[in-house]
């Protein structure tokens, strides 16, 4: 709860319709986060836990900077979990493509899957990355 309080305080209450709306949003997101974190069965220790990576992608002529909230080992590969306040399909697909490029270039393999957690809605979107996601990410303007 202290961690949430520390980070949530960076959000300006004036961005909400009212103080009531602010506290309801805070309660909902806290509830969803706690549900996500406590409902998962963890078989292996995390591969990464809130790690930031930078990689130069020569083909794109840019440096890619990504933060992994959680990456876990799986029986075949690894799973990447991303926790976001709010999500939408276009950003999820872009994230899927960028993670696919990053993992292919850095680790030489794709994750088994990616899970994007929407704290506002309490939903999980699951993506199974493919080599097409890598090529789509390489073509992103």
VEXDREN-2710 file (C-alpha; in Angstrom, 1 decimal):
% VEXDREN-2710
k/r/px/py/pz
1/UNK/0.0/0.0/0.0
2/UNK/2.9/2.3/0.7
3/UNK/4.3/1.7/-2.8
4/UNK/0.9/2.5/-4.4
5/UNK/0.6/5.6/-2.2
6/UNK/4.1/6.8/-3.2
7/UNK/3.4/6.4/-7.0
8/UNK/-0.2/7.4/-7.0
9/UNK/0.6/10.7/-5.3
10/UNK/2.3/11.8/-8.6
11/UNK/-1.2/11.9/-10.2
12/UNK/-2.9/15.3/-9.9
13/UNK/-6.4/15.0/-8.4
14/UNK/-7.5/17.8/-10.7
15/UNK/-7.4/15.3/-13.6
16/UNK/-10.5/13.7/-12.2
17/UNK/-14.1/14.9/-12.2
18/UNK/-14.2/15.1/-8.4
19/UNK/-12.4/13.9/-5.3
20/UNK/-14.9/11.0/-5.2
21/UNK/-14.0/10.0/-8.7
22/UNK/-10.3/10.1/-7.8
23/UNK/-10.7/7.9/-4.8
24/UNK/-13.0/5.4/-6.6
25/UNK/-10.4/5.1/-9.4
26/UNK/-7.6/4.6/-6.8
27/UNK/-9.6/1.9/-5.0
28/UNK/-10.5/0.1/-8.3
29/UNK/-6.9/0.1/-9.6
30/UNK/-5.5/-1.0/-6.2
31/UNK/-8.1/-3.8/-6.0
32/UNK/-7.3/-5.0/-9.6
33/UNK/-3.5/-4.8/-9.0
34/UNK/-3.8/-6.8/-5.8
35/UNK/-6.1/-9.4/-7.5
36/UNK/-3.6/-9.8/-10.4
37/UNK/-0.6/-10.1/-8.0
38/UNK/-2.2/-12.5/-5.6
39/UNK/-4.1/-14.8/-8.0
40/UNK/-1.2/-16.0/-10.0
41/UNK/0.6/-19.2/-9.1
42/UNK/4.4/-18.6/-9.4
43/UNK/6.3/-21.7/-10.4
44/UNK/9.7/-20.1/-11.0
45/UNK/11.5/-17.1/-9.6
46/UNK/11.2/-14.0/-11.9
47/UNK/13.7/-13.6/-14.7
48/UNK/13.4/-9.8/-14.5
49/UNK/11.6/-7.7/-11.9
50/UNK/11.2/-4.0/-12.9
51/UNK/14.3/-4.0/-15.1
52/UNK/14.9/-1.3/-17.7
53/UNK/16.8/-2.2/-20.9
54/UNK/18.2/-0.2/-23.8
55/UNK/19.2/-1.7/-27.1
56/UNK/20.3/0.0/-30.3
57/UNK/18.3/-1.4/-33.2
58/UNK/20.5/-0.6/-36.2
59/UNK/17.8/-1.6/-38.7
60/UNK/15.5/1.1/-37.2
61/UNK/18.3/3.6/-36.6
62/UNK/17.1/4.1/-33.1
63/UNK/17.6/3.0/-29.5
64/UNK/14.7/1.0/-28.0
65/UNK/14.2/1.5/-24.3
66/UNK/11.8/-0.8/-22.5
67/UNK/10.9/-1.5/-18.9
68/UNK/9.9/-5.0/-17.9
69/UNK/7.7/-5.0/-14.8
70/UNK/7.9/-8.8/-14.6
71/UNK/9.4/-11.5/-16.9
72/UNK/9.0/-15.0/-15.6
73/UNK/10.5/-18.3/-16.7
74/UNK/8.0/-20.7/-18.2
75/UNK/8.5/-24.4/-19.0
76/UNK/9.5/-23.6/-22.7
77/UNK/10.7/-20.0/-22.6
78/UNK/9.6/-16.9/-20.7
79/UNK/6.5/-14.8/-20.1
80/UNK/6.4/-11.0/-20.0
81/UNK/3.8/-9.2/-17.9
82/UNK/3.1/-5.5/-18.3
83/UNK/0.9/-3.6/-15.8
84/UNK/-0.7/-0.4/-17.2
85/UNK/-3.1/2.0/-15.7
86/UNK/-5.2/1.9/-18.8
87/UNK/-4.8/0.1/-22.2
88/UNK/-6.2/0.2/-25.7
89/UNK/-5.7/-2.1/-28.6
90/UNK/-3.4/0.0/-30.7
91/UNK/-0.9/0.5/-27.8
92/UNK/-1.1/-3.2/-26.9
93/UNK/-0.3/-4.2/-30.4
94/UNK/2.6/-1.7/-30.6
95/UNK/3.9/-3.0/-27.2
96/UNK/3.6/-6.6/-28.6
97/UNK/5.6/-5.6/-31.7
98/UNK/8.3/-3.7/-29.8
99/UNK/8.7/-6.5/-27.2
100/UNK/9.0/-9.0/-30.0
101/UNK/11.7/-7.0/-31.7
102/UNK/13.5/-6.5/-28.5
103/UNK/13.4/-10.1/-27.4
104/UNK/14.4/-11.4/-30.9
105/UNK/17.4/-9.0/-31.1
106/UNK/18.5/-9.4/-27.4
107/UNK/17.7/-13.0/-26.5
108/UNK/17.4/-14.6/-29.9
109/UNK/14.0/-15.9/-29.1
110/UNK/10.4/-14.7/-28.6
111/UNK/8.6/-14.9/-25.3
112/UNK/6.1/-17.7/-24.9
113/UNK/3.4/-15.1/-24.4
114/UNK/2.9/-11.5/-23.2
115/UNK/0.2/-10.5/-20.7
116/UNK/-0.9/-6.9/-20.5
117/UNK/-2.8/-6.0/-17.3
118/UNK/-5.2/-3.1/-17.4
119/UNK/-5.5/-1.8/-13.8
120/UNK/-8.4/0.5/-14.6
121/UNK/-10.5/-2.2/-16.2
122/UNK/-9.3/-5.3/-14.4
123/UNK/-8.7/-7.1/-17.7
124/UNK/-5.8/-9.1/-19.0
125/UNK/-4.9/-9.2/-22.7
126/UNK/-2.7/-12.1/-23.8
127/UNK/-0.6/-12.1/-26.9
128/UNK/1.4/-15.0/-28.4
129/UNK/4.2/-13.2/-30.3
130/UNK/5.3/-14.5/-33.8
131/UNK/8.0/-13.6/-36.2
132/UNK/5.4/-11.4/-38.1
133/UNK/5.2/-9.3/-34.9
134/UNK/9.0/-8.8/-35.2
135/UNK/8.7/-7.8/-38.9
136/UNK/5.7/-5.5/-38.1
137/UNK/7.8/-3.9/-35.3
138/UNK/10.7/-3.4/-37.7
139/UNK/8.4/-1.5/-40.1
140/UNK/6.9/0.8/-37.5
141/UNK/7.6/4.4/-38.4
END
